[in-house]
Amino acid sequence: MNNSSPILNISIFGVFVLITLFVVIRASRNNKTAADYLAAGRAFTGPQNGIAIAGDYLSAASFLGIAGAIALNGYDGFLYSIGFLVAWLVALLLVAELLRNTGKYTMGDVLSFRMRQRPVRAAAATSTMAVSFFYLLAQMAGAGGLVALLLGITGSGGQALVIAVVGALMIAYVLIGGMKGTTWVQIIKAVLLITGAGIMTLWVLGKYGFNLSTLLGAAVDNAPKAGEKLLGPGLAYGKNGTTQLDFLSLALALVLGTAGLPHILMRFYTVPTAKEARRSVVWAIWLIGIFYLFTLVLGYGAGALVGPDKINAAPGKANSAAPLLALELGGPILLGLIAAVAFATILAVVAGLTITASASFAHDIYANIIKKGQAEDKDSEVKVARLTAIVIGLVSIGGGIIANGQNIAFLVALAFAVAASANLPTILYSLFWKRFNTSGALWSIYGGLIVTITLIILSPAVSGLPTSMFKNADFALFPLSNPGIVSIPVAFLLGYIGTILSKDKADPVKQAEMEVRSLTGVGAEKAIAH
């Protein structure tokens, strides 16, 4: 990118890293107990947590991937935004408050509440790790593509180095600040991202007299190959029956996946009461909804002002649309600022994912399975969480280097498919089906996980197409790129069959206790006064 200034971009990003590290170090002073480190001492208000949820949810895929998808595929690209937003209604209506009342730190607390603790916690931790890994892949791939664009790094070695730096920073945030520091990073990043996207949206609309029709017309004129198809369904997903089915599968994964994302669910434990959990979801919906409306203008704006040919020619392809639009609007300075915001987005989300996965391992596997709830000292759970964060960071750096160059909106959609298949059936059955038992929980978690990952490996997302992860191989036996339409119903069915065939009897006392607690919050974890 000729007009970008690598030194300016690095300087702006450096300032952000220094400010957030300062905030994280300040926040870490109060990390005295496991509740402080893993759930931020339940000290955040609803609005603060709502902004942090928006920060956690609006990932690099939301900003870079969706803007690029809209720029290149128009209406079909915007369906990502609609799917991600509608998904919040499932989380709000079915899961948020009940989960907050029932659990303590992790999803495993809820799923094992009335089941046999050890096998169910092991399964919950396994699926948490799997979802976090897929999501981390997407963020790390985004980091590599973005910096390639900003610093003109075309070699894979340079991009791998960038991914390693992002991973090291992420590990530092989690080790130093825990959930409290991570939450503050997410709040700062959400404010920056929504403000930056808002400024660019107004700027783009200003160029077209604040008339959306004029902007859409300019986008159509600048895309002679697609033309009017940009404004209607079918450009990406209407070529034949398979692509339409693929779209339906993607939509199902997006809409049902949010309510099973462990790093989003864990955010509800950072507030003191169920009322604050509800308030945080309302704040999050408003912020996320406004942001996704911005993506519509940014995507079509990139199509109108930059054009699909330039976007496809850039190192990050679709992921480059938003940075290229920033360069077109405000030159190197706006590009540097927007790039720093995108980088902040990646850093905040990977930190959130890492603390979720490490908390799940420390709390579910170490404290409740290995130590059977009798850890030798109160700090050991935090020590294990920190060690796990280092391991997860190193694994995600390796995975990010392999996945570099993939479309990150698509990689995130795969994470949603795993969450919707492995986690959501078990969460809903646990909360709403009295007969559900340990066997059903294990069948739906492990079955959902195995079916989803197998179908992803055998799909065109991994091999068989020029856009696949392994371009030169072809073992794509499953025709759909996103397995949600098959894997989600199969996981629900497995949970049902596992429960019906099992001789395990559900515990009516525990069931009644869980029902009262989930609906009223009686006996739920309270805030710790500071």
C-alpha positions, 0 to 999 in steps of 0.5 A: 500500500503505497501511501501508508506510513509504516512508522506512523502505523507502528507508533499509533499502535505502540501508544495504544499498547502502552496505554492498555498495558498501564491500565492492565497493570493498574487493574491487576493490583486487586487480583487477590483471589480466584474470583478476582482473577477469573471473574473480575471480582464481580465488580463491573456494572451492567453498562461497563460489562455491556461495553466490554461484551460489545468489545469481546463480540465485535471481533476483527471478523466483525470489522475487517471481514464483514466490511470486506464481504459487503464490499465484494458481495453486497447484500450477501455480505451484510447477512453476516451482520444480520446473523451476528446481531439476531444471535443476541436475541437467543443469548438474551432470551434463553441463556444470559440471566439463567446462566449468570444465576446458576454458575460461578466462573465457567460454563462447566459450573452450569452444565455440571450443576445437577450431573456427575461433576467430573465427566461433564466438567471435562467435556465442557472444558474440552468444548470451551478449548475447541471453540476458543481455538477456532476463534483464536485462529481467526483473530491471529490470521486477521493480525497477520493480514492486517500488518502485511497490509500496513507495513507492506510485509509480503513474506510469510516469515514477516507475517509469522513474526507479527502473529508471534508478537500479537500472541506475546502481547495477549499472553502478557495481558492475561498473565498480568491483568486476569479478567479485570485487566482484560475487561478494561482492555475490551472497554477501551477497544469497544469505545475506540472501534465504535467511535472509529467506525462511526467517524468513517461512516459519517465521512463516507455518507458525507461524500454522498450528501448523506444519501444512502441511495447515492452511495449504493449507486456509486458502489454498483457503478464501481463494480462492473462485474457484479453490477446491480447484483450487489443490491440483492441476494444471490451474489455469493450464495445464489449460484446453485442449490449447494451454495444456498444450502451453505448459506442456510447452514452459515445463518444457523451457525451464526444465530445459534452460536452466540449463546454457546460462545464460552468467552461471551457467556463468561462475561456474565459472571463479572457483574454482581447480580442478574439485574446487572447481567440483563442491563449489560445485554441491553447495552451490548445489543444497542452498541452491537446493533449500531456498529453493524449498521455502520458496517453496511455503509463501510462495506458499500463505501469501500466498494464505491471509493476503493473498488473490488479490483483494488481490494482483491489485489491487496495482501489481505484481500477482503480483510483489507477493505476497511483499511483501504477505505480509511486510506482513501478517506483520510490518508495515512493518518486515518489509516494508522488510526483505523489500523491501530483500532483493528489491531486493538480489536484483535488483541482484546478479543484474543485476550478474552478468549485466552482467559476463558479457555485458561479459566475453564481448564484451571477451574473445571479440570484442575480444581474440580477434577484433578483436585476434586474441589480441594485445591491445596491453597487458594492461589493454585487455581490462579497459577494453573490458569496463568500456566494454561494461558501461556500454553494456549497462547503458544498453540494459537500462535502456531495455528494463526501462522498456518491459517494466515491468509484465510477470510476471518469472517469465515473462520469465525463462522466455523467457531460459531458452528462448533459453539452451536453444536457442542455447547448450545444443545447441552446448555438448553437441555440442562436449563429446560429439560428435567429428565436430561442427565449426565449421559445425555450431556456427554453425548451432545457435547462430544458428539456435537464436537466430533461431528462438527470438526469431522465435517469441517475437515472434510469440507471445501473450507479445508481442501478442494477449492482455490479458497480452501485452507489447503489449496493443493489437496482435495479430500472434501467429501462433505459439500458444505463449507459450514456444517451447522445445518447438519451438526446442530440438529445431530447434537440435539438428537444425540443429547436426546438419545443419550438421555433416553437410552441411559439408565441414569436417573436425573436428580429431582432435588438438584433439578428443583434447586437449579430451576429456582436458582436459575430463575430467581438467583437465590444462592447465586454467587454474590459480588465481593465487596471491595 
